[in-house]
Amino acid sequence: AALTIEDRRKHEIELLRFYLERVAEFNGEVTPWEKAWELYRQSTAYGYFMWGITQRVSDDIVNANVSRLGTAVADHASYTLLRV
């Protein structure tokens, strides 16, 4: 939700790869790329739901985040991956 739709689309793969590299650098348990990408794509649905029920934040912020995450859910077929 922090990135614009355009920025997310442009940078999400490199950001996820960077994250996994940092986990490895600090001897964390690294999820294999294909699984990490699947989990990332599924996770957008959870953020979408949480922002959708948020009531204690400005409507402008909620609407921007719901729009960003809703687009991510559609882009990544998150519901299909979650089998819902």
C-alpha distances in whole Angstrom, upper triangle without the diagonal:
4,6,7,9,12,11,9,12,14,13,12,15,16,14,15,18,18,17,20,22,21,22,25,26,26,28,25,25,24,23,24,22,22,21,18,17,18,16,13,13,14,12,9,11,11,8,9,12,11,9,12,15,13,16,17,14,15,14,13,10,10,11,8,5,8,9,6,6,10,10,9,11,14,14,14,17,15,17,20,20,19,23,22
4,7,9,12,10,9,12,14,12,11,15,16,13,14,18,17,16,19,21,20,21,24,25,25,27,25,25,24,23,25,22,23,23,19,18,20,18,15,16,17,14,12,15,15,11,12,15,14,12,15,17,16,18,18,15,15,16,14,10,12,13,10,8,11,11,9,10,13,13,12,15,17,16,17,20,18,21,24,23,23,26,25
4,6,8,6,6,9,10,9,9,13,14,11,14,17,16,16,19,21,20,22,25,25,26,28,26,26,24,23,24,22,23,23,19,18,19,19,15,15,17,15,13,16,16,13,14,17,17,14,17,20,18,21,21,18,18,18,15,12,14,14,10,9,12,11,8,10,13,12,11,14,16,15,16,19,18,21,23,22,23,26,26
4,5,5,6,9,10,10,11,15,16,14,16,19,19,19,22,24,24,25,28,28,29,31,29,30,27,26,27,24,24,25,22,19,21,20,17,16,19,17,14,17,18,15,14,18,18,15,17,20,19,22,22,18,18,17,14,12,14,13,9,9,11,10,7,10,12,10,10,14,15,14,16,19,18,21,23,23,24,27,26
4,6,5,6,9,10,10,14,15,14,16,19,19,20,22,24,24,26,28,29,30,32,30,30,27,25,26,22,22,23,20,18,19,19,15,14,17,16,13,15,17,14,13,17,18,16,17,21,20,23,23,20,20,18,16,14,15,13,10,10,11,9,6,8,10,7,8,11,12,10,13,15,16,18,20,20,22,24,23
4,5,5,6,9,10,13,14,14,16,18,19,20,22,24,24,26,28,29,30,32,30,30,28,26,26,23,23,24,21,19,20,21,17,16,19,18,16,18,20,18,17,21,22,19,21,24,24,26,27,24,23,22,19,17,18,17,13,13,15,12,9,12,13,10,10,14,14,12,14,17,18,21,23,22,24,27,26
4,5,5,6,8,11,11,11,13,16,16,17,19,21,21,23,25,26,27,29,27,28,25,24,24,21,22,23,20,17,20,20,16,16,19,18,15,18,20,17,17,21,21,19,21,25,24,26,26,23,23,22,19,17,18,18,14,14,16,14,10,13,15,12,12,15,16,13,15,19,19,22,24,23,25,27,27
4,5,5,5,9,10,9,11,14,14,15,17,19,19,21,23,24,25,27,25,25,22,21,21,18,19,19,16,14,16,16,12,12,15,14,12,15,17,14,15,18,19,17,19,22,22,25,25,22,22,22,19,17,18,17,14,12,14,13,9,10,12,10,8,12,13,11,12,15,15,19,20,19,21,24,24
4,6,6,8,10,11,12,14,15,16,18,20,21,22,24,26,27,29,27,26,23,22,21,18,18,19,17,14,16,16,13,12,15,15,13,16,18,16,16,20,21,20,21,25,24,27,28,25,25,24,22,20,20,19,16,15,16,14,11,12,13,10,8,12,12,9,10,14,15,18,19,19,21,23,24
4,6,8,9,10,12,13,14,16,18,19,20,22,24,24,26,28,27,26,23,22,22,18,19,20,18,15,18,19,15,15,18,18,16,19,21,19,20,23,24,23,24,28,27,30,31,28,27,26,24,22,23,22,18,17,19,17,14,15,17,14,12,16,16,13,14,17,18,22,23,22,24,26,27
4,6,5,6,9,10,10,12,14,15,16,18,20,21,23,24,23,23,20,19,19,16,17,18,15,13,16,17,13,14,17,17,15,19,20,18,19,23,23,22,24,27,26,29,30,27,27,27,24,22,22,22,19,17,19,18,14,15,17,15,13,16,17,14,14,18,18,22,23,21,23,26,27
4,6,5,6,9,10,10,12,14,15,17,18,20,21,23,21,21,18,16,16,13,14,15,12,10,13,13,10,10,14,13,12,16,17,15,17,20,20,20,22,25,24,28,28,26,26,26,24,21,21,21,18,16,18,17,13,13,15,13,10,13,15,12,12,15,15,19,20,18,20,23,24
4,5,5,6,9,10,11,12,14,15,17,18,20,21,20,19,16,14,14,10,11,13,10,8,12,13,10,11,14,14,14,18,19,18,19,22,23,23,25,28,28,31,31,29,30,29,27,25,25,25,22,20,21,20,16,16,18,16,13,15,16,13,12,16,16,20,20,18,20,23,24
4,5,5,6,9,10,10,12,14,15,16,18,20,19,19,16,15,15,12,14,15,13,11,15,15,13,14,18,17,17,20,21,20,22,25,25,25,27,30,29,33,33,30,31,31,29,26,26,26,23,21,23,22,18,18,21,19,16,19,20,17,16,20,19,23,24,21,23,27,28
4,5,5,6,9,10,11,12,14,15,17,19,17,17,15,15,15,12,15,15,12,11,15,14,11,13,16,15,15,19,19,17,20,23,22,22,25,27,26,30,29,27,28,28,26,23,24,24,21,19,21,21,17,17,20,18,15,18,20,17,16,19,19,22,23,21,22,26,27
4,5,5,6,9,10,11,12,14,16,17,15,15,12,11,11,9,11,12,8,8,11,11,8,11,14,13,13,17,17,16,19,21,21,22,24,26,26,30,30,28,29,29,27,24,24,25,22,20,21,21,17,16,19,18,15,17,19,16,14,18,17,20,21,18,20,23,25
4,5,5,6,9,10,11,12,14,15,14,14,11,11,10,8,11,12,9,9,13,13,11,14,17,16,17,20,21,20,23,25,25,25,28,30,30,33,33,31,33,33,31,28,28,29,26,23,25,25,21,20,23,21,18,20,22,19,17,20,19,23,23,20,22,25,27
4,5,5,6,9,10,10,13,14,14,14,12,13,13,11,15,15,12,13,16,16,13,16,19,18,18,22,22,21,23,26,26,26,29,31,30,33,33,30,32,32,30,27,28,29,26,23,25,25,22,21,24,23,19,22,24,21,20,23,22,26,26,23,25,28,30
4,5,5,6,9,10,11,13,11,12,10,11,12,11,14,14,10,12,15,13,12,15,17,15,17,20,20,19,21,24,23,24,27,28,27,31,30,28,30,31,29,26,26,27,25,22,24,24,21,20,23,22,19,21,23,21,19,22,21,24,25,22,23,26,28
4,5,5,6,9,10,11,9,9,6,7,9,8,12,12,8,11,14,13,12,15,17,16,18,21,21,20,23,25,25,26,29,30,30,33,33,31,33,34,32,29,29,30,28,25,26,27,23,22,25,24,20,22,24,22,19,22,21,24,24,21,22,26,28
4,5,5,6,9,10,10,11,8,10,11,11,14,15,12,14,17,16,15,18,21,20,21,25,24,24,26,29,28,29,32,33,33,36,36,34,35,36,35,31,32,33,30,27,29,29,26,25,28,27,23,25,27,24,22,25,24,28,28,25,26,29,31
4,5,5,6,9,8,11,9,12,14,13,17,17,14,16,19,18,16,20,21,20,21,25,24,23,26,28,27,28,31,32,31,35,34,32,34,35,34,30,30,32,29,27,29,29,26,25,28,27,24,26,28,26,24,27,25,29,29,26,27,31,32
4,5,5,6,5,7,6,9,12,12,16,15,12,15,17,16,15,19,20,18,21,24,23,22,26,27,26,27,30,31,31,34,33,32,34,35,34,31,31,32,30,27,29,30,26,25,28,28,24,25,28,26,24,26,24,27,28,25,25,29,30
4,5,5,5,7,6,9,11,12,16,15,13,16,19,18,17,21,22,21,23,26,26,25,29,30,29,31,34,35,34,38,37,36,38,39,38,34,34,36,33,30,32,33,29,28,31,30,26,28,30,28,25,28,26,29,30,26,27,30,32
4,6,7,10,10,13,15,15,19,19,16,19,22,21,20,24,25,24,26,29,28,27,31,32,31,32,35,37,36,39,38,36,38,40,38,35,35,37,34,31,33,34,31,29,33,32,28,30,32,30,28,31,29,32,33,29,30,34,36
4,6,9,10,14,16,17,21,20,17,20,23,21,21,24,25,24,26,29,27,27,30,32,30,31,35,35,34,37,36,35,37,39,38,34,34,36,34,31,33,34,31,30,33,33,29,30,33,31,29,32,30,33,33,30,30,34,35
4,7,8,12,14,16,20,18,17,20,22,20,21,24,25,24,26,29,28,28,31,32,31,33,36,36,36,39,38,37,40,41,40,36,36,38,36,33,35,36,32,31,34,34,30,31,34,32,29,32,29,32,33,29,29,33,35
4,6,9,12,14,17,16,14,17,19,17,18,21,22,20,23,26,24,24,28,29,28,29,32,33,32,36,35,34,37,38,37,34,33,35,33,30,32,33,30,28,31,31,27,28,31,29,26,29,26,29,29,26,26,29,31
4,7,10,12,15,13,12,15,17,15,16,19,20,19,22,24,23,24,27,28,27,29,32,32,32,36,36,35,37,38,38,34,33,35,33,30,31,33,29,27,30,30,26,26,29,28,25,26,24,27,27,23,23,27,29
4,6,9,11,10,9,12,14,13,14,17,18,17,20,23,22,22,25,27,26,28,31,32,32,35,35,34,37,37,36,33,32,34,32,28,30,31,27,25,28,27,24,24,27,25,22,24,22,25,25,21,22,25,27
4,6,8,6,6,9,11,10,11,14,15,15,18,20,20,21,23,25,25,27,29,30,30,34,35,33,36,36,35,32,31,32,30,27,28,29,25,23,25,25,21,21,24,22,19,21,19,21,21,18,18,21,24
4,6,6,6,9,10,11,12,14,15,16,19,21,21,23,25,26,27,29,31,32,33,37,37,36,38,38,37,34,33,34,32,28,29,29,26,24,26,25,22,22,24,22,18,20,19,22,21,17,19,22,24
4,6,5,6,9,10,10,12,14,15,17,20,20,21,23,25,26,27,29,31,32,35,36,34,36,36,35,32,31,31,29,26,27,27,24,22,24,23,19,19,21,19,16,18,17,20,19,16,18,21,24
4,6,5,6,9,10,11,12,14,16,18,20,21,22,24,25,27,28,30,31,35,36,35,36,36,35,32,31,31,29,26,26,26,23,21,22,21,18,18,19,17,14,15,15,18,16,13,16,18,21
4,5,5,6,8,10,11,12,15,16,17,19,21,22,23,25,26,28,29,33,34,33,35,34,34,31,29,30,28,25,25,26,23,20,22,21,18,17,19,17,14,15,14,16,15,12,13,16,19
4,5,5,6,9,10,10,13,15,16,17,19,21,21,23,25,26,27,31,32,30,32,32,31,28,27,28,26,23,23,24,21,18,20,20,16,16,18,16,13,15,14,17,16,13,14,18,20
4,5,5,6,9,10,11,14,15,16,18,20,21,22,24,26,27,30,31,30,31,31,30,27,26,26,24,21,21,21,18,16,18,17,13,13,15,13,10,12,11,15,14,11,13,16,19
4,5,5,6,9,11,12,14,15,16,18,20,21,22,24,26,29,31,30,31,30,30,27,25,26,24,21,21,21,19,16,17,17,13,12,14,13,9,10,9,12,11,8,10,13,15
4,5,5,6,9,11,11,13,15,16,17,19,20,22,23,27,28,27,29,29,28,25,24,24,23,20,19,20,18,15,16,17,13,12,15,14,11,12,9,12,12,9,10,13,15
4,5,5,7,10,10,11,13,15,16,17,19,21,22,25,26,25,27,26,25,22,21,22,20,17,17,18,15,12,14,14,10,10,13,12,9,11,9,12,13,11,12,15,16
4,6,6,8,10,11,12,14,16,17,18,20,21,25,27,25,27,26,25,22,21,21,19,16,16,16,14,11,12,12,8,7,10,9,5,8,6,9,10,8,9,13,14
4,6,6,8,10,11,12,14,16,16,18,20,24,25,24,26,25,25,22,20,21,20,17,16,17,15,11,12,13,10,8,11,11,8,8,5,7,9,6,6,10,11
4,5,5,7,9,10,11,13,14,16,17,21,22,21,23,23,23,20,18,19,18,14,14,15,13,10,12,13,10,9,12,12,10,11,8,10,12,10,9,13,13
4,5,5,6,9,10,11,12,15,16,19,21,19,21,20,20,17,15,15,14,11,10,12,10,6,8,9,6,6,9,10,8,10,7,9,12,11,11,14,14
4,6,5,6,9,10,10,13,14,18,20,19,21,20,20,18,15,15,15,12,10,12,11,7,8,10,8,6,9,11,10,9,6,7,10,10,9,12,10
4,5,5,6,9,10,11,12,16,18,18,20,19,20,17,14,16,16,12,11,14,13,9,10,13,11,9,13,15,13,13,9,10,14,13,10,14,12
4,5,5,6,8,10,11,14,16,15,17,16,16,14,11,13,12,9,8,11,10,7,9,12,10,9,13,14,13,14,11,13,16,15,14,17,16
4,6,5,6,9,10,14,16,15,16,15,15,13,10,11,11,8,6,9,8,5,6,9,9,8,11,13,13,13,10,11,15,15,14,16,14
4,6,5,6,9,12,15,15,17,15,17,14,11,12,14,10,8,11,12,9,9,13,12,10,13,16,15,15,12,12,15,16,13,16,13
4,5,5,6,10,12,12,14,14,15,13,10,12,13,10,9,13,13,10,11,15,14,13,16,18,18,18,15,15,19,18,16,19,17
4,5,5,9,10,9,11,10,12,9,6,8,10,7,6,10,10,9,10,13,13,13,16,18,18,18,16,16,20,20,18,21,19
4,6,8,11,11,12,11,12,11,7,8,11,9,6,10,11,10,10,13,14,13,15,18,18,18,16,15,19,20,18,20,17
4,6,9,10,12,11,14,13,9,11,14,12,10,13,15,13,13,17,17,16,19,21,21,21,18,18,22,22,20,21,19
4,6,7,9,9,12,10,7,10,12,10,10,14,15,13,14,18,18,18,20,23,23,23,20,20,24,24,22,24,22
4,6,8,8,11,11,8,11,14,13,12,16,17,17,17,21,21,21,23,26,26,26,24,24,27,28,26,28,25
4,7,9,12,10,9,13,15,14,14,17,19,18,20,23,23,23,26,28,28,29,26,26,30,30,28,30,28
4,6,8,7,7,10,11,11,12,15,16,16,18,20,21,22,24,26,26,27,25,26,29,29,28,30,28
4,5,5,6,9,10,11,12,14,16,17,18,20,21,22,24,26,27,28,26,27,31,31,29,32,29
4,5,5,6,8,10,10,12,14,15,16,18,20,20,22,24,25,26,25,25,29,29,28,30,27
4,6,5,6,9,10,11,12,14,15,17,18,20,21,22,24,26,24,25,29,29,28,31,28
4,5,5,6,9,10,11,12,14,15,17,18,20,21,22,24,22,24,27,27,26,29,27
4,6,5,6,8,10,10,12,14,15,16,18,20,21,22,20,21,24,25,24,26,24
4,6,5,6,9,10,10,12,14,15,16,18,20,21,20,20,24,24,24,26,23
4,6,5,6,9,10,11,12,14,16,16,18,20,19,20,24,24,24,26,24
4,5,5,6,8,10,10,12,14,15,16,18,16,18,21,21,21,23,22
4,6,5,6,8,10,10,12,14,15,16,14,15,19,19,19,21,19
4,6,5,6,9,10,11,12,14,15,15,16,19,20,20,22,20
4,6,5,6,9,10,10,12,14,14,16,18,19,19,21,20
4,5,5,6,9,10,10,12,11,12,15,16,15,18,17
4,5,5,6,9,10,10,10,11,14,15,15,17,15
4,5,5,6,9,10,10,12,14,15,16,18,17
4,5,5,6,8,8,11,13,13,14,16,16
4,6,5,6,5,7,10,10,11,13,12
4,5,5,7,8,10,11,13,14,13
4,6,8,11,11,12,14,16,16
4,5,8,9,8,11,13,14
4,6,5,6,9,10,10
4,5,5,6,8,9
4,5,5,6,5
4,5,5,6
4,5,8
4,6
4
